[in-house]
Amino acid sequence: MIVGVGNPAASARSERQQAPHSRVNNPLTEVPLELLHQRRSHKWRNFPSDVLPMFVAEMDTPLAPPVLAVLTEALQRGDTGYQNPNGLPEAFAGFTDRHFGWAPDPGHMIVVPDVLRGISEVLRMVTSPGAGVVLNTPIYAPFLTLIPEIGRRVVPSPLQRAVDGSYGYDLDALDRDLARDGVEALLLCNPHNPTGLVPTPTELATIAEIAHRHGVRVLSDEIHAPLVYPGHRHTAFATVPSPAADEAIIFGSASKAFNLPGLKAALAVAGGDGAWRVLRSLPPDVPFGAGLLGVIAGEVAFSAGDAWLEALVRGLDANRMLLADLLARHAPAVGYVPPQATFLAWLDLRALGLGDDPAATLLERGRLALASGPSFGPEGRGFARLNFATHPELLTQGVGRIAAPAADR
């Protein structure tokens, strides 16, 4: 544990003691727009300057003040060496206990560079070469490439889409798909990306029962868990009363909720003793690849970031409803159901006649960068994903860039 003035845990305790109930301004309006264009991240450098980027899951926010403070201290002391877990597992356990009623054992967690790397390494250990991995499509696009890259097969089990555009789990189909020959794992996205679906405890219990009955290991990506909107509640898969939860491995990180993806630190968490027997055998180079600054930032985010996170979720909640209003007024043919979680909008653009990949058309005609719908699976044809974690002014501009090509057509 780092000691002295730069101790992240000490900073976190101080922050909670000084302002436990302070109200924070909306982080989505705190960064001057001109400064966003000076950022050097993938979001702001991947396209020419006339393109409005709303594609990758990166937020247009400042750092949470306690995170900024602890990173500044780390840089001032030149603390940029190789990572040590420090207090990140304990901070994560405290956060999940406060927010989800889940208190995992910090001693049964492994730091990994990011959720994708953690999932790929765990899948190598718990599945056989050529084994099937079930995904609930449309699904986070990198999952569809990661699984073949490690020599496994994607087995789609599509979500159900209701007439109103909302999504839910097709549990009968999932039962059939988990029973298929060679299927050895179910990779859940909880909450779901790109639809924003938050499964209920009852749904997760049924999923766990099905997985246990078919002898299928569950891996649960819960990176968006802190970003759930009023009226919904995240359920950690490890809290489901099922033997499948004991064998499950859960992945979490501060990277999405606190906008830290470039700092590279996440956690693989054992649901129980059965899962810990797997995690403790991970190759040592996997945790070694995480970043120290990511560990330091994540520890303080989980320990002292609640007030900032609460303000962020309020701002995101306002933006998801602003998006609904803007689309209703300027592009009413676009299908949009406000997500139950995440800062990602799954837009049905089929009525606009912009082709199977409307994101490509909108990039060319509207200079708007959205995530390509077909990259999330065949169910994404005619769809696109929009990131609304931005200033309301930019969100308004984005809808205008959707409306204009549609009107021209």
Secondary structure as a PSIPRED ss2 file (coil, helix, strand):
# PSIPRED VFORMAT (PSIPRED V4.0)

   1 M C   1.000  0.000  0.000
   2 I C   1.000  0.000  0.000
   3 V C   1.000  0.000  0.000
   4 G C   1.000  0.000  0.000
   5 V C   1.000  0.000  0.000
   6 G C   1.000  0.000  0.000
   7 N C   1.000  0.000  0.000
   8 P H   0.000  1.000  0.000
   9 A H   0.000  1.000  0.000
  10 A H   0.000  1.000  0.000
  11 S H   0.000  1.000  0.000
  12 A H   0.000  1.000  0.000
  13 R H   0.000  1.000  0.000
  14 S H   0.000  1.000  0.000
  15 E H   0.000  1.000  0.000
  16 R H   0.000  1.000  0.000
  17 Q H   0.000  1.000  0.000
  18 Q H   0.000  1.000  0.000
  19 A C   1.000  0.000  0.000
  20 P C   1.000  0.000  0.000
  21 H C   1.000  0.000  0.000
  22 S C   1.000  0.000  0.000
  23 R C   1.000  0.000  0.000
  24 V C   1.000  0.000  0.000
  25 N C   1.000  0.000  0.000
  26 N C   1.000  0.000  0.000
  27 P H   0.000  1.000  0.000
  28 L H   0.000  1.000  0.000
  29 T H   0.000  1.000  0.000
  30 E C   1.000  0.000  0.000
  31 V C   1.000  0.000  0.000
  32 P C   1.000  0.000  0.000
  33 L H   0.000  1.000  0.000
  34 E H   0.000  1.000  0.000
  35 L H   0.000  1.000  0.000
  36 L H   0.000  1.000  0.000
  37 H C   1.000  0.000  0.000
  38 Q C   1.000  0.000  0.000
  39 R C   1.000  0.000  0.000
  40 R C   1.000  0.000  0.000
  41 S C   1.000  0.000  0.000
  42 H H   0.000  1.000  0.000
  43 K H   0.000  1.000  0.000
  44 W H   0.000  1.000  0.000
  45 R H   0.000  1.000  0.000
  46 N C   1.000  0.000  0.000
  47 F C   1.000  0.000  0.000
  48 P C   1.000  0.000  0.000
  49 S C   1.000  0.000  0.000
  50 D C   1.000  0.000  0.000
  51 V C   1.000  0.000  0.000
  52 L E   0.000  0.000  1.000
  53 P E   0.000  0.000  1.000
  54 M C   1.000  0.000  0.000
  55 F C   1.000  0.000  0.000
  56 V C   1.000  0.000  0.000
  57 A C   1.000  0.000  0.000
  58 E C   1.000  0.000  0.000
  59 M C   1.000  0.000  0.000
  60 D C   1.000  0.000  0.000
  61 T C   1.000  0.000  0.000
  62 P C   1.000  0.000  0.000
  63 L C   1.000  0.000  0.000
  64 A C   1.000  0.000  0.000
  65 P H   0.000  1.000  0.000
  66 P H   0.000  1.000  0.000
  67 V H   0.000  1.000  0.000
  68 L H   0.000  1.000  0.000
  69 A H   0.000  1.000  0.000
  70 V H   0.000  1.000  0.000
  71 L H   0.000  1.000  0.000
  72 T H   0.000  1.000  0.000
  73 E H   0.000  1.000  0.000
  74 A H   0.000  1.000  0.000
  75 L H   0.000  1.000  0.000
  76 Q H   0.000  1.000  0.000
  77 R C   1.000  0.000  0.000
  78 G C   1.000  0.000  0.000
  79 D C   1.000  0.000  0.000
  80 T C   1.000  0.000  0.000
  81 G C   1.000  0.000  0.000
  82 Y E   0.000  0.000  1.000
  83 Q C   1.000  0.000  0.000
  84 N C   1.000  0.000  0.000
  85 P C   1.000  0.000  0.000
  86 N C   1.000  0.000  0.000
  87 G C   1.000  0.000  0.000
  88 L H   0.000  1.000  0.000
  89 P H   0.000  1.000  0.000
  90 E H   0.000  1.000  0.000
  91 A H   0.000  1.000  0.000
  92 F H   0.000  1.000  0.000
  93 A H   0.000  1.000  0.000
  94 G H   0.000  1.000  0.000
  95 F H   0.000  1.000  0.000
  96 T H   0.000  1.000  0.000
  97 D H   0.000  1.000  0.000
  98 R H   0.000  1.000  0.000
  99 H H   0.000  1.000  0.000
 100 F H   0.000  1.000  0.000
 101 G C   1.000  0.000  0.000
 102 W C   1.000  0.000  0.000
 103 A C   1.000  0.000  0.000
 104 P C   1.000  0.000  0.000
 105 D C   1.000  0.000  0.000
 106 P H   0.000  1.000  0.000
 107 G H   0.000  1.000  0.000
 108 H H   0.000  1.000  0.000
 109 M E   0.000  0.000  1.000
 110 I E   0.000  0.000  1.000
 111 V E   0.000  0.000  1.000
 112 V E   0.000  0.000  1.000
 113 P C   1.000  0.000  0.000
 114 D C   1.000  0.000  0.000
 115 V H   0.000  1.000  0.000
 116 L H   0.000  1.000  0.000
 117 R H   0.000  1.000  0.000
 118 G H   0.000  1.000  0.000
 119 I H   0.000  1.000  0.000
 120 S H   0.000  1.000  0.000
 121 E H   0.000  1.000  0.000
 122 V H   0.000  1.000  0.000
 123 L H   0.000  1.000  0.000
 124 R H   0.000  1.000  0.000
 125 M H   0.000  1.000  0.000
 126 V H   0.000  1.000  0.000
 127 T C   1.000  0.000  0.000
 128 S C   1.000  0.000  0.000
 129 P C   1.000  0.000  0.000
 130 G C   1.000  0.000  0.000
 131 A C   1.000  0.000  0.000
 132 G E   0.000  0.000  1.000
 133 V E   0.000  0.000  1.000
 134 V E   0.000  0.000  1.000
 135 L E   0.000  0.000  1.000
 136 N C   1.000  0.000  0.000
 137 T C   1.000  0.000  0.000
 138 P C   1.000  0.000  0.000
 139 I C   1.000  0.000  0.000
 140 Y C   1.000  0.000  0.000
 141 A H   0.000  1.000  0.000
 142 P H   0.000  1.000  0.000
 143 F H   0.000  1.000  0.000
 144 L H   0.000  1.000  0.000
 145 T H   0.000  1.000  0.000
 146 L H   0.000  1.000  0.000
 147 I H   0.000  1.000  0.000
 148 P H   0.000  1.000  0.000
 149 E H   0.000  1.000  0.000
 150 I C   1.000  0.000  0.000
 151 G C   1.000  0.000  0.000
 152 R C   1.000  0.000  0.000
 153 R E   0.000  0.000  1.000
 154 V E   0.000  0.000  1.000
 155 V E   0.000  0.000  1.000
 156 P E   0.000  0.000  1.000
 157 S C   1.000  0.000  0.000
 158 P C   1.000  0.000  0.000
 159 L C   1.000  0.000  0.000
 160 Q E   0.000  0.000  1.000
 161 R E   0.000  0.000  1.000
 162 A C   1.000  0.000  0.000
 163 V C   1.000  0.000  0.000
 164 D C   1.000  0.000  0.000
 165 G C   1.000  0.000  0.000
 166 S C   1.000  0.000  0.000
 167 Y E   0.000  0.000  1.000
 168 G E   0.000  0.000  1.000
 169 Y C   1.000  0.000  0.000
 170 D C   1.000  0.000  0.000
 171 L H   0.000  1.000  0.000
 172 D H   0.000  1.000  0.000
 173 A H   0.000  1.000  0.000
 174 L H   0.000  1.000  0.000
 175 D H   0.000  1.000  0.000
 176 R H   0.000  1.000  0.000
 177 D H   0.000  1.000  0.000
 178 L H   0.000  1.000  0.000
 179 A C   1.000  0.000  0.000
 180 R C   1.000  0.000  0.000
 181 D C   1.000  0.000  0.000
 182 G C   1.000  0.000  0.000
 183 V E   0.000  0.000  1.000
 184 E E   0.000  0.000  1.000
 185 A E   0.000  0.000  1.000
 186 L E   0.000  0.000  1.000
 187 L E   0.000  0.000  1.000
 188 L E   0.000  0.000  1.000
 189 C E   0.000  0.000  1.000
 190 N C   1.000  0.000  0.000
 191 P C   1.000  0.000  0.000
 192 H C   1.000  0.000  0.000
 193 N C   1.000  0.000  0.000
 194 P C   1.000  0.000  0.000
 195 T C   1.000  0.000  0.000
 196 G C   1.000  0.000  0.000
 197 L C   1.000  0.000  0.000
 198 V C   1.000  0.000  0.000
 199 P C   1.000  0.000  0.000
 200 T C   1.000  0.000  0.000
 201 P H   0.000  1.000  0.000
 202 T H   0.000  1.000  0.000
 203 E H   0.000  1.000  0.000
 204 L H   0.000  1.000  0.000
 205 A H   0.000  1.000  0.000
 206 T H   0.000  1.000  0.000
 207 I H   0.000  1.000  0.000
 208 A H   0.000  1.000  0.000
 209 E H   0.000  1.000  0.000
 210 I H   0.000  1.000  0.000
 211 A H   0.000  1.000  0.000
 212 H H   0.000  1.000  0.000
 213 R H   0.000  1.000  0.000
 214 H C   1.000  0.000  0.000
 215 G C   1.000  0.000  0.000
 216 V C   1.000  0.000  0.000
 217 R E   0.000  0.000  1.000
 218 V E   0.000  0.000  1.000
 219 L E   0.000  0.000  1.000
 220 S E   0.000  0.000  1.000
 221 D E   0.000  0.000  1.000
 222 E C   1.000  0.000  0.000
 223 I C   1.000  0.000  0.000
 224 H C   1.000  0.000  0.000
 225 A C   1.000  0.000  0.000
 226 P C   1.000  0.000  0.000
 227 L C   1.000  0.000  0.000
 228 V E   0.000  0.000  1.000
 229 Y C   1.000  0.000  0.000
 230 P C   1.000  0.000  0.000
 231 G C   1.000  0.000  0.000
 232 H C   1.000  0.000  0.000
 233 R C   1.000  0.000  0.000
 234 H C   1.000  0.000  0.000
 235 T C   1.000  0.000  0.000
 236 A C   1.000  0.000  0.000
 237 F H   0.000  1.000  0.000
 238 A H   0.000  1.000  0.000
 239 T H   0.000  1.000  0.000
 240 V C   1.000  0.000  0.000
 241 P C   1.000  0.000  0.000
 242 S C   1.000  0.000  0.000
 243 P H   0.000  1.000  0.000
 244 A H   0.000  1.000  0.000
 245 A H   0.000  1.000  0.000
 246 D H   0.000  1.000  0.000
 247 E H   0.000  1.000  0.000
 248 A C   1.000  0.000  0.000
 249 I E   0.000  0.000  1.000
 250 I E   0.000  0.000  1.000
 251 F E   0.000  0.000  1.000
 252 G E   0.000  0.000  1.000
 253 S C   1.000  0.000  0.000
 254 A C   1.000  0.000  0.000
 255 S C   1.000  0.000  0.000
 256 K C   1.000  0.000  0.000
 257 A C   1.000  0.000  0.000
 258 F C   1.000  0.000  0.000
 259 N C   1.000  0.000  0.000
 260 L C   1.000  0.000  0.000
 261 P H   0.000  1.000  0.000
 262 G H   0.000  1.000  0.000
 263 L H   0.000  1.000  0.000
 264 K C   1.000  0.000  0.000
 265 A C   1.000  0.000  0.000
 266 A E   0.000  0.000  1.000
 267 L E   0.000  0.000  1.000
 268 A E   0.000  0.000  1.000
 269 V E   0.000  0.000  1.000
 270 A E   0.000  0.000  1.000
 271 G C   1.000  0.000  0.000
 272 G C   1.000  0.000  0.000
 273 D H   0.000  1.000  0.000
 274 G H   0.000  1.000  0.000
 275 A H   0.000  1.000  0.000
 276 W H   0.000  1.000  0.000
 277 R H   0.000  1.000  0.000
 278 V H   0.000  1.000  0.000
 279 L H   0.000  1.000  0.000
 280 R C   1.000  0.000  0.000
 281 S C   1.000  0.000  0.000
 282 L C   1.000  0.000  0.000
 283 P C   1.000  0.000  0.000
 284 P C   1.000  0.000  0.000
 285 D H   0.000  1.000  0.000
 286 V H   0.000  1.000  0.000
 287 P H   0.000  1.000  0.000
 288 F H   0.000  1.000  0.000
 289 G C   1.000  0.000  0.000
 290 A C   1.000  0.000  0.000
 291 G E   0.000  0.000  1.000
 292 L H   0.000  1.000  0.000
 293 L H   0.000  1.000  0.000
 294 G H   0.000  1.000  0.000
 295 V H   0.000  1.000  0.000
 296 I H   0.000  1.000  0.000
 297 A H   0.000  1.000  0.000
 298 G H   0.000  1.000  0.000
 299 E H   0.000  1.000  0.000
 300 V H   0.000  1.000  0.000
 301 A H   0.000  1.000  0.000
 302 F H   0.000  1.000  0.000
 303 S H   0.000  1.000  0.000
 304 A H   0.000  1.000  0.000
 305 G C   1.000  0.000  0.000
 306 D H   0.000  1.000  0.000
 307 A H   0.000  1.000  0.000
 308 W H   0.000  1.000  0.000
 309 L H   0.000  1.000  0.000
 310 E H   0.000  1.000  0.000
 311 A H   0.000  1.000  0.000
 312 L H   0.000  1.000  0.000
 313 V H   0.000  1.000  0.000
 314 R H   0.000  1.000  0.000
 315 G H   0.000  1.000  0.000
 316 L H   0.000  1.000  0.000
 317 D H   0.000  1.000  0.000
 318 A H   0.000  1.000  0.000
 319 N H   0.000  1.000  0.000
 320 R H   0.000  1.000  0.000
 321 M H   0.000  1.000  0.000
 322 L H   0.000  1.000  0.000
 323 L H   0.000  1.000  0.000
 324 A H   0.000  1.000  0.000
 325 D H   0.000  1.000  0.000
 326 L H   0.000  1.000  0.000
 327 L H   0.000  1.000  0.000
 328 A H   0.000  1.000  0.000
 329 R H   0.000  1.000  0.000
 330 H H   0.000  1.000  0.000
 331 A C   1.000  0.000  0.000
 332 P C   1.000  0.000  0.000
 333 A C   1.000  0.000  0.000
 334 V C   1.000  0.000  0.000
 335 G E   0.000  0.000  1.000
 336 Y C   1.000  0.000  0.000
 337 V C   1.000  0.000  0.000
 338 P C   1.000  0.000  0.000
 339 P C   1.000  0.000  0.000
 340 Q C   1.000  0.000  0.000
 341 A E   0.000  0.000  1.000
 342 T C   1.000  0.000  0.000
 343 F C   1.000  0.000  0.000
 344 L E   0.000  0.000  1.000
 345 A E   0.000  0.000  1.000
 346 W E   0.000  0.000  1.000
 347 L E   0.000  0.000  1.000
 348 D E   0.000  0.000  1.000
 349 L C   1.000  0.000  0.000
 350 R H   0.000  1.000  0.000
 351 A H   0.000  1.000  0.000
 352 L H   0.000  1.000  0.000
 353 G C   1.000  0.000  0.000
 354 L C   1.000  0.000  0.000
 355 G C   1.000  0.000  0.000
 356 D C   1.000  0.000  0.000
 357 D C   1.000  0.000  0.000
 358 P H   0.000  1.000  0.000
 359 A H   0.000  1.000  0.000
 360 A H   0.000  1.000  0.000
 361 T H   0.000  1.000  0.000
 362 L H   0.000  1.000  0.000
 363 L H   0.000  1.000  0.000
 364 E H   0.000  1.000  0.000
 365 R H   0.000  1.000  0.000
 366 G H   0.000  1.000  0.000
 367 R C   1.000  0.000  0.000
 368 L E   0.000  0.000  1.000
 369 A E   0.000  0.000  1.000
 370 L C   1.000  0.000  0.000
 371 A E   0.000  0.000  1.000
 372 S E   0.000  0.000  1.000
 373 G H   0.000  1.000  0.000
 374 P H   0.000  1.000  0.000
 375 S H   0.000  1.000  0.000
 376 F H   0.000  1.000  0.000
 377 G C   1.000  0.000  0.000
 378 P H   0.000  1.000  0.000
 379 E H   0.000  1.000  0.000
 380 G H   0.000  1.000  0.000
 381 R C   1.000  0.000  0.000
 382 G C   1.000  0.000  0.000
 383 F E   0.000  0.000  1.000
 384 A E   0.000  0.000  1.000
 385 R E   0.000  0.000  1.000
 386 L E   0.000  0.000  1.000
 387 N E   0.000  0.000  1.000
 388 F C   1.000  0.000  0.000
 389 A C   1.000  0.000  0.000
 390 T C   1.000  0.000  0.000
 391 H C   1.000  0.000  0.000
 392 P H   0.000  1.000  0.000
 393 E H   0.000  1.000  0.000
 394 L H   0.000  1.000  0.000
 395 L H   0.000  1.000  0.000
 396 T H   0.000  1.000  0.000
 397 Q H   0.000  1.000  0.000
 398 G H   0.000  1.000  0.000
 399 V H   0.000  1.000  0.000
 400 G H   0.000  1.000  0.000
 401 R H   0.000  1.000  0.000
 402 I H   0.000  1.000  0.000
 403 A H   0.000  1.000  0.000
 404 A H   0.000  1.000  0.000
 405 P H   0.000  1.000  0.000
 406 A H   0.000  1.000  0.000
 407 A H   0.000  1.000  0.000
 408 D H   0.000  1.000  0.000
 409 R C   1.000  0.000  0.000
